[in-house]
């Protein structure tokens, strides 16, 4: 046996100290940037801005900064300025270098660890400034402090020169300017103004009284937006509900502090059938919720039920309202400030501190109970809304049971009109939702039966923005879709059971097709949102024109420049020869199965748009505006955006 081991060691690759690599300074960040900012895609690029802005926000949370300015410069670099205390410039004892240099060149260096610099802060890893420095071709910092202006510059994380005084000033604060490194961000180094503005606005809502401005200098004229909300998250709820019918005018606001943890809750009920609950911890959007959201939900359910029973609105022999019943139509924002938050996972999307659930529960319960007692008309509206939701839930349960009894089988049986594929591997299968039977026929004939399934739908499905769950489940087209996907629905929804990881909306390129697409997207966003968040939803891009000359044919996709592209293709194909034939495809049914495959379904040649939800609150408002009850916001939107329409009416 010893001989066998000797032979193995001789043949194996050596693994000794010479193979252990030590990365100096910020080399590790440049080697594995995804470990520090999530990715080097568009999301990672924009994350750089928030790492710097978070430092300025921390100054605001500590009570020293009142104004933050974010600027996209002409060359697509970023400048962030605040009027806080200014990063310290004296010598840091351990490194022997100025503190500001230490912050920008050493990982896990900052004022967020000992408790002396900041009581509460957002970025707790202490890697923000140094990581941005490492991933930028150039970064410079100017500190306004002690009536002096201090300046230092870096290139790809390396110090160019010692910190120096460049002048006198009466200002106080910090200015950071950086240019993202295209060697790292190979996908794009172009910042999206709207994406940055959305987050800037959110930060202004979350930090009551703070003024944050964002400027884009890349156009002919500077684009400037300034956000300042004295109402804080109460203003945030009003903003989200701007296009909704609310049950009472002013959002309820509660605030309290316990064990050094500050808790704010703002909430308002609408006539809608869905809820929007956003939660934040130290300004970080906890998309997956966590203990603060859990404490709020528990308290809300208990307090409403207790009030309803004490006031005999719910009788002794009646069941309590469920959490889902009470949250129907609710818009709520929960924001906590914690001196030592614990986030689950690298992405910081779920708060894990166990004590927070108890603290939020206690603080919100006390304040909400008092509000209900002092405002009986509002309290009654909240309870009545929950009772109405409860009746719809019971009706929906009966509808499911009736459906099962009629078939004698579970609802999970596949719908008859589904032309399924042979593969059972969800990672490779695709479900095309096709408008109309004729297009469905072409799609069924032209598809690859191994991995592509077809589900035809007739006409326009129910607008779920205006319907309760029992009415939604009574709609045959919607039931067929839920069943085909295999995810279940309502409380039973489970994205891990999705039978297809590509759900493709394929509708005609006309007004009706656009309407059907919007109805389907509303359904997915409201009742299948995990499928959207997982990146499973796509929109097919069938051609709007076919230009044919002999056997040669060129297809043109719909878009803002479709007419110019058509003219260019016609001219190119003519080229002194006979004039080509131009066909306008107003419907999918006008293409035969081969054309549909070649242009829209063949993975080798097709173009599809993936549907994403970058900002939940923004998406929520858009769906309310497009599909809700109020006509005025929808009319304003159409009038403002009609000029951008590419649909030939």
C-alpha positions in Angstrom: 0.0 0.0 0.0 2.9 2.4 0.8 4.3 1.7 -2.6 1.0 2.6 -4.2 0.9 5.9 -2.4 4.4 6.7 -3.5 3.6 6.1 -7.1 0.5 8.3 -6.8 2.5 11.2 -5.3 5.1 11.0 -8.0 2.5 11.2 -10.7 0.3 13.8 -9.1 0.8 17.5 -9.6 2.8 19.0 -6.6 0.7 21.2 -4.2 3.0 23.1 -1.9 3.7 26.6 -0.7 4.9 27.8 -4.1 1.3 27.5 -5.3 -0.2 29.6 -2.7 -0.8 33.1 -4.2 -0.9 36.2 -2.0 -2.7 39.1 -3.6 -1.3 42.5 -2.4 -3.4 45.5 -1.7 -6.4 45.7 -3.9 -5.3 43.1 -6.4 -7.9 40.7 -5.0 -10.7 43.1 -5.9 -9.5 43.4 -9.6 -9.0 39.6 -9.8 -12.4 38.7 -8.5 -14.6 41.9 -8.7 -17.9 39.9 -8.6 -17.1 38.9 -5.0 -17.3 42.6 -3.9 -19.9 44.2 -6.2 -22.0 41.2 -7.3 -21.2 41.3 -11.0 -19.3 43.3 -13.6 -22.5 43.8 -15.7 -24.7 46.9 -15.7 -25.8 46.2 -12.1 -22.2 46.0 -10.8 -21.4 49.2 -12.6 -24.2 51.2 -11.0 -23.3 49.6 -7.6 -20.0 51.6 -7.7 -22.1 54.8 -7.4 -24.0 53.5 -4.3 -20.8 52.5 -2.5 -19.7 56.1 -2.6 -23.2 57.6 -2.0 -23.7 55.3 1.0 -20.7 56.9 2.7 -22.3 60.3 2.2 -25.7 58.9 3.5 -23.9 57.7 6.6 -22.8 61.3 7.3 -26.5 62.3 6.9 -27.6 59.5 9.3 -25.0 60.7 11.8 -26.6 64.2 11.6 -23.7 66.0 9.8 -24.7 66.1 6.1 -27.8 67.8 4.7 -27.1 67.8 0.9 -25.6 65.2 -1.5 -25.0 65.8 -5.2 -24.5 63.0 -7.7 -23.2 64.0 -11.2 -22.7 62.0 -14.4 -19.9 64.0 -16.1 -19.6 64.5 -19.8 -17.1 61.7 -20.1 -19.4 59.3 -18.2 -17.4 59.5 -15.0 -19.2 60.1 -11.6 -18.8 62.8 -9.0 -20.4 62.6 -5.6 -20.2 65.6 -3.2 -21.6 65.9 0.3 -21.5 68.6 3.0 -20.6 66.3 5.9 -17.6 66.5 8.2 -15.1 65.4 5.5 -13.1 62.1 5.6 -10.4 62.4 8.3 -7.0 63.5 6.9 -4.8 63.0 9.9 -2.4 60.0 10.2 -4.0 56.6 10.9 -1.9 55.0 13.6 -1.8 51.4 12.3 -1.0 52.2 8.7 1.1 55.4 9.2 -0.7 57.0 6.3 -3.4 59.6 6.1 -6.8 58.2 7.1 -8.4 59.2 3.8 -5.7 57.2 1.9 -6.3 54.3 4.2 -10.0 54.4 3.4 -9.4 54.3 -0.3 -6.6 51.8 -0.5 -7.2 49.2 2.2 -10.1 46.8 2.4 -12.2 46.8 5.6 -11.0 50.2 6.7 -13.5 52.8 7.7 -15.4 54.4 10.6 -18.1 51.8 10.7 -16.5 49.1 12.9 -15.6 50.6 16.3 -18.9 52.4 16.9 -17.2 55.7 17.3 -17.5 57.0 13.7 -21.0 56.0 13.0 -23.9 54.7 15.2 -25.8 53.5 12.1 -24.5 52.9 8.6 -25.5 51.2 5.4 -22.4 49.6 4.0 -21.0 47.5 6.9 -18.3 45.6 5.1 -16.1 48.7 4.9 -15.0 47.8 1.4 -16.9 50.4 -0.5 -14.5 53.2 -1.2 -11.5 50.9 -1.7 -13.4 48.6 -4.1 -14.5 51.6 -6.2 -10.9 52.8 -6.3 -9.7 49.4 -7.4 -12.2 49.1 -10.2 -11.7 52.6 -11.6 -9.1 53.7 -14.1 -8.8 57.0 -12.1 -10.3 58.2 -8.8 -9.6 61.4 -7.0 -10.9 62.6 -3.6 -11.1 66.2 -2.4 -11.7 66.7 1.4 -12.9 70.1 2.6 -11.9 70.2 6.3 -10.1 72.4 8.8 -10.5 75.4 6.4 -8.3 73.6 3.9 -8.8 71.6 0.7 -7.0 68.3 0.7 -6.5 66.3 -2.6 -5.3 62.8 -3.5 -5.5 60.9 -6.8 -5.3 57.1 -7.6 -5.1 55.0 -10.7 -6.6 51.5 -10.6 -6.3 51.5 -6.8 -2.7 52.7 -6.6 -1.7 56.0 -5.0 -0.3 58.6 -7.6 1.0 61.1 -5.1 0.8 61.9 -1.3 -2.2 63.7 0.1 -1.6 67.5 -0.4 -3.3 70.8 0.5 -4.4 72.6 -2.7 -6.1 75.6 -1.2 -8.2 77.3 1.5 -11.9 76.9 1.9 -14.9 77.6 4.2 -16.6 74.5 3.0 -16.8 71.1 4.8 -17.4 67.7 3.2 -16.0 65.3 0.7 -16.0 65.1 -3.1 -15.2 61.8 -4.9 -14.7 61.6 -8.6 -14.1 58.3 -10.4 -14.1 56.7 -13.9 -15.1 53.0 -14.1 -12.4 50.7 -15.7 -13.5 49.3 -19.1 -11.1 46.4 -18.5 -13.4 45.3 -15.6 -16.8 46.4 -16.9 -16.6 44.9 -20.4 -20.4 44.8 -20.9 -20.9 48.6 -20.5 -19.4 51.6 -18.8 -22.4 53.8 -19.6 -24.5 55.0 -16.6 -28.3 55.1 -16.9 -29.7 58.3 -15.6 -33.1 56.9 -14.9 -31.7 54.0 -12.9 -29.6 56.3 -10.8 -32.4 58.8 -10.4 -34.8 56.1 -9.1 -32.4 55.1 -6.3 -31.5 58.7 -5.5 -35.3 59.4 -5.1 -35.6 56.4 -2.9 -32.8 57.5 -0.6 -34.4 60.9 -0.3 -37.7 59.2 0.8 -35.8 57.1 3.3 -33.9 59.9 4.9 -36.5 62.5 5.9 -35.3 66.1 5.2 -32.2 65.1 3.3 -31.7 66.9 -0.1 -30.2 64.8 -2.9 -29.7 66.0 -6.4 -28.6 64.2 -9.5 -27.2 65.8 -12.7 -26.5 64.4 -16.1 -24.1 66.5 -18.1 -23.9 64.2 -21.2 -26.6 65.9 -23.2 -26.8 69.3 -25.0 -28.4 70.7 -21.8 -27.8 69.5 -18.2 -30.6 67.3 -16.8 -31.0 68.0 -13.1 -33.4 66.4 -10.6 -33.5 67.3 -6.9 -35.4 65.3 -4.3 -36.3 66.4 -0.8 -39.1 65.0 1.3 -39.9 66.3 4.8 -42.6 63.6 5.0 -40.0 60.8 4.5 -41.5 57.3 4.0 -45.0 58.8 4.5 -44.4 60.7 1.3 -43.0 57.5 -0.3 -46.4 55.7 0.3 -48.3 58.7 -1.2 -45.9 58.6 -4.2 -46.5 54.9 -4.8 -50.3 55.3 -4.5 -50.4 58.4 -6.7 -52.5 56.7 -9.4 -54.5 54.6 -7.1 -57.9 55.0 -5.4 -57.1 55.2 -1.7 -59.5 54.3 1.2 -58.3 57.3 3.3 -56.4 60.4 2.4 -53.2 60.6 4.5 -51.0 57.5 5.0 -50.7 56.2 8.6 -47.2 56.9 10.0 -45.7 55.4 13.2 -42.2 55.9 14.6 -40.5 54.5 17.6 -37.1 53.5 19.1 -36.2 50.6 21.3 -32.8 49.2 22.2 -31.1 51.7 19.9 -33.2 50.5 17.0 -35.3 53.1 15.2 -38.4 51.8 13.5 -40.6 53.8 11.0 -43.7 52.4 9.3 -46.0 54.2 6.8 -49.1 52.5 5.3 -52.2 53.2 3.4 -55.0 51.1 1.9 -56.2 51.3 -1.7 -59.1 49.8 -3.6 -56.7 47.4 -5.3 -56.6 43.6 -4.8 -52.8 43.2 -4.3 -50.4 44.6 -1.8 -47.1 46.4 -2.0 -44.9 46.0 1.1 -41.3 47.5 0.8 -38.8 47.0 3.6 -35.5 48.7 4.3 -32.7 48.3 6.8 -30.2 51.2 7.0 -31.4 52.4 3.6 -30.7 48.9 2.0 -33.7 47.5 0.2 -34.4 44.1 1.7 -36.1 42.6 -1.3 -36.5 39.3 0.5 -37.9 40.8 3.6 -36.6 39.5 6.9 -37.3 39.9 10.6 -38.5 43.6 10.4 -41.1 42.6 7.8 -42.1 39.6 9.8 -42.7 41.6 12.9 -44.8 44.1 11.0 -47.0 41.5 9.4 -47.6 39.6 12.7 -48.5 42.9 14.4 -50.8 44.1 11.6 -52.8 40.8 11.5 -53.2 40.6 15.3 -54.1 44.3 15.8 -56.8 44.4 13.1 -58.4 41.1 14.3 -58.3 42.3 17.9 -60.0 45.6 16.9 -62.6 43.8 14.8 -63.5 41.5 17.6 -63.6 44.1 20.4 -65.9 46.2 18.2 -68.1 43.1 17.3 -67.4 43.6 13.5 -66.2 39.9 13.5 -68.6 37.7 15.5 -67.6 35.1 18.0 -68.4 32.2 15.7 -66.5 33.6 12.8 -62.9 32.9 11.9 -60.2 35.5 12.1 -59.0 37.3 9.0 -55.8 35.9 7.6 -52.7 37.9 7.0 -53.4 37.9 3.2 -56.9 39.1 3.8 -55.7 42.1 5.9 -52.8 43.0 3.5 -55.1 43.1 0.4 -54.9 46.6 -1.0 -52.1 47.6 1.4 -49.2 49.8 0.5 -46.6 49.9 3.3 -43.0 51.0 3.7 -41.0 49.7 6.7 -37.7 51.3 7.4 -35.4 50.5 10.4 -32.1 51.9 11.4 -29.9 49.3 13.3 -26.5 49.8 14.8 -25.4 46.3 13.9 -27.7 44.8 11.2 -27.1 41.2 10.1 -28.0 40.5 6.5 -28.5 37.0 5.1 -26.3 36.4 2.0 -23.8 38.5 0.2 -26.5 40.5 -1.5 -27.9 42.0 1.7 -31.5 41.3 0.6 -32.9 39.8 3.8 -32.5 41.0 7.4 -31.6 38.3 9.9 -31.5 40.0 13.3 -33.9 38.0 15.5 -34.5 40.8 18.0 -35.9 43.1 15.3 -39.1 41.0 14.8 -40.0 41.5 18.5 -39.1 45.2 18.5 -41.0 46.1 15.3 -43.9 44.1 16.5 -44.0 45.9 19.8 -43.5 49.4 18.5 -45.8 49.1 15.6 -48.6 47.3 17.6 -48.7 50.0 20.3 -48.9 52.9 17.8 -51.3 51.2 15.4 -53.7 50.1 18.1 -53.8 53.7 19.4 -54.4 55.0 15.8 -57.3 52.6 15.2 -59.0 53.6 18.5 -58.6 57.3 17.7 -59.8 57.0 14.1 -62.8 54.7 14.1 -64.0 55.6 10.4 -60.5 54.6 9.0 -60.3 51.6 11.2 -63.7 50.4 10.0 -62.6 50.8 6.3 -59.5 48.7 7.0 -61.5 45.9 8.6 -64.2 46.0 5.9 -61.5 45.7 3.2 -60.2 42.6 5.0 -63.6 41.0 5.3 -64.2 41.6 1.6 -60.9 39.9 0.8 -61.8 37.0 3.1 -65.1 36.4 1.2 -63.2 36.5 -2.1 -60.6 34.0 -0.8 -63.3 31.6 0.3 -65.0 32.0 -3.1 -61.7 31.3 -4.8 -61.2 28.2 -2.7 -64.6 26.9 -3.7 -63.9 27.6 -7.3 -60.7 25.5 -7.1 -62.6 22.7 -5.5 -65.4 22.8 -8.1 -62.9 22.7 -10.9 -61.2 19.6 -9.4 -64.6 17.9 -8.9 -65.7 18.6 -12.4 -62.6 16.9 -13.9 -62.4 14.3 -11.2 -58.8 15.1 -11.1 -56.4 17.7 -9.7 -56.1 21.1 -11.3 -52.5 20.2 -12.2 -53.7 18.2 -15.2 -52.4 19.9 -18.3 -54.9 21.9 -20.4 -56.2 20.2 -23.6 -55.2 23.1 -25.9 -51.6 23.0 -24.7 -49.2 21.5 -27.3 -46.5 20.3 -25.0 -42.9 19.4 -25.7 -41.2 16.1 -25.2 -38.4 17.3 -22.9 -39.0 17.3 -19.2 -36.0 19.5 -18.4 -37.3 23.0 -17.4 -33.9 24.6 -18.1 -34.2 23.9 -21.8 -38.0 24.0 -22.4 -40.0 27.0 -23.6 -43.7 27.9 -23.5 -45.0 30.2 -26.2 -48.2 32.0 -25.3 -49.7 32.7 -28.7 -52.5 35.0 -29.6 -55.2 33.4 -31.7 -55.9 29.9 -33.1 -54.4 30.6 -36.6 -51.1 31.8 -35.2 -51.2 28.9 -32.7 -51.5 26.5 -35.6 -48.5 28.0 -37.4 -46.5 28.0 -34.1 -47.4 24.3 -33.5 -46.4 23.3 -37.0 -43.2 25.4 -37.1 -41.8 24.7 -33.5 -39.2 22.3 -32.4 -41.3 19.7 -30.6 -38.5 18.6 -28.4 -38.3 21.7 -26.3 -41.0 24.2 -27.4 -44.6 24.1 -26.2 -47.4 26.2 -27.5 -50.4 27.5 -25.5 -52.9 29.5 -27.7 -55.1 32.0 -26.0 -58.3 33.4 -27.4 -58.8 37.2 -27.3 -58.0 39.4 -24.3 -57.6 37.8 -20.9 -59.1 39.3 -17.8 -57.5 42.5 -16.5 -56.3 41.2 -13.1 -55.6 44.7 -11.9 -59.3 45.2 -11.4 -60.4 41.7 -10.4 -60.5 39.6 -7.2 -58.9 36.2 -6.9 -62.1 34.3 -7.3 -62.9 36.1 -10.6 -59.3 35.5 -11.8 -59.5 31.7 -11.1 -62.9 31.6 -12.9 -61.1 32.7 -16.1 -60.4 29.7 -18.3 -57.4 31.3 -20.1 -55.7 32.2 -16.8 -56.3 28.8 -15.3 -54.8 27.1 -18.3 -51.7 29.3 -18.1 -51.2 28.6 -14.4 -51.8 24.9 -15.0 -49.4 24.7 -17.9 -46.6 26.4 -15.9 -47.1 23.9 -13.1 -46.4 26.6 -10.4 -49.8 26.6 -8.7 -51.3 29.9 -7.8 -52.1 32.2 -4.9 -50.8 30.9 -1.6 -49.7 27.7 -3.3 -47.5 29.4 -5.9 -44.0 27.8 -6.1 -41.6 29.0 -8.8 -39.3 26.0 -8.3 -42.1 23.9 -9.9 -42.1 25.9 -13.1 -42.2 23.4 -16.1 -40.6 25.9 -18.4 -37.8 28.4 -17.8 -38.7 30.5 -20.8 -42.2 31.9 -20.9 -42.5 33.7 -24.2 -45.4 36.1 -25.0 -45.9 36.1 -28.8 -48.6 38.5 -29.9 -49.5 40.4 -33.1 -47.7 43.7 -33.8 -50.8 45.8 -33.6 -52.8 47.6 -30.9 -54.8 44.5 -29.9 -51.5 42.5 -29.6 -49.9 45.2 -27.5 -53.0 45.2 -25.2 -52.9 41.5 -24.8 -49.2 41.6 -24.0 -49.9 44.3 -21.3 -52.7 42.2 -19.8 -50.4 39.1 -19.7 -47.5 41.2 -18.1 -49.9 42.5 -15.5 -50.9 38.9 -14.7 -47.3 37.8 -14.4 -46.2 40.8 -12.3 -49.2 40.6 -9.9 -49.6 36.8 -9.5 -46.5 35.2 -10.9 -43.9 37.7 -9.9 -41.2 35.2 -8.9 -41.2 33.9 -12.5 -40.5 37.5 -13.7 -37.8 38.0 -11.0 -36.2 34.7 -12.0 -35.8 36.0 -15.6 -38.1 33.4 -17.1 -40.5 35.9 -19.0 -39.7 37.0 -22.5 -41.4 38.9 -25.3 -41.0 37.6 -28.8 -40.0 40.0 -31.5 -41.7 38.9 -34.7 -40.9 41.0 -37.8 -43.2 43.8 -38.8 -42.0 43.8 -42.5 -40.7 41.3 -44.9 -38.8 42.6 -48.0 -38.6 40.0 -50.8 -36.8 40.0 -54.1 -36.7 36.6 -55.8 -35.7 34.0 -53.2 -34.0 36.6 -51.1 -36.0 37.9 -48.1 -35.0 40.4 -45.4 -37.1 40.9 -42.2 -37.4 44.1 -40.2 -38.2 44.1 -36.5 -40.6 46.7 -34.9 -38.8 49.6 -33.4 -38.4 53.4 -33.3 -36.4 53.4 -36.6 -38.4 50.7 -38.4 -39.5 53.0 -41.3 -36.0 54.2 -41.9 -34.7 50.6 -41.8 -37.4 49.6 -44.3 -36.4 52.3 -46.7 -32.7 51.4 -46.4 -33.3 47.7 -47.0 -35.6 48.4 -50.0 -32.9 50.7 -51.5 -30.1 48.2 -50.9 -32.1 45.2 -52.3 -33.2 47.3 -55.4 -29.7 48.3 -56.4 -30.7 48.9 -60.0 -32.6 45.7 -60.2 -36.4 45.2 -60.0 -38.2 46.7 -57.0 -38.6 44.2 -54.1 -42.0 43.3 -52.7 -42.7 44.7 -49.2 -45.1 42.7 -47.0 -46.5 44.2 -43.8 -47.2 41.6 -41.1 -50.0 42.9 -39.0 -50.6 39.5 -37.4 -48.7 36.3 -36.7 -51.3 34.4 -38.7 -50.0 36.1 -41.9 -46.7 34.1 -41.6 -46.6 30.4 -42.5 -44.9 27.9 -40.1 -41.5 28.2 -41.8 -41.5 32.0 -41.6 -42.5 32.0 -37.9 -39.7 29.5 -37.1 -37.1 31.4 -39.1 -37.9 34.8 -37.7 -39.3 34.4 -34.2 -38.8 30.9 -32.8 -35.4 29.6 -34.0 -33.0 30.1 -31.1 -30.2 30.5 -33.6 -31.7 33.6 -35.3 -34.5 35.0 -33.1 -34.4 38.2 -31.0 -36.3 38.2 -27.7 -36.7 40.8 -25.0 -36.3 39.6 -21.4 -38.7 41.2 -18.9 -37.1 42.4 -15.7 -38.2 44.2 -12.6 -35.5 46.6 -11.7 -37.5 48.7 -9.3 -40.6 47.2 -7.7 -42.2 50.5 -6.7 -41.8 52.0 -10.1 -43.2 48.9 -11.8 -46.1 48.9 -9.4 -47.0 52.5 -10.3 -46.7 51.8 -14.0 -49.1 48.9 -13.9 -51.5 50.9 -11.7 -51.4 53.7 -14.2 -51.8 51.5 -17.3 -54.4 49.0 -16.0 -56.0 50.7 -13.0 -59.3 52.4 -12.5 -58.2 56.0 -12.9 -58.4 57.3 -16.5 -56.6 60.7 -16.0 -53.0 59.4 -15.4 -53.4 56.9 -18.3 -54.5 59.7 -20.6 -51.6 61.9 -19.6 -49.2 59.0 -20.2 -50.6 58.4 -23.7 -50.5 62.0 -24.6 -46.9 62.3 -23.4 -45.6 59.2 -25.1 -47.7 58.8 -28.2 -44.9 60.3 -30.3 -42.7 57.2 -29.4 -45.2 54.6 -30.5 -44.0 52.2 -33.1 -47.4 50.5 -33.6 -49.0 51.1 -37.0 -52.7 51.9 -36.1 
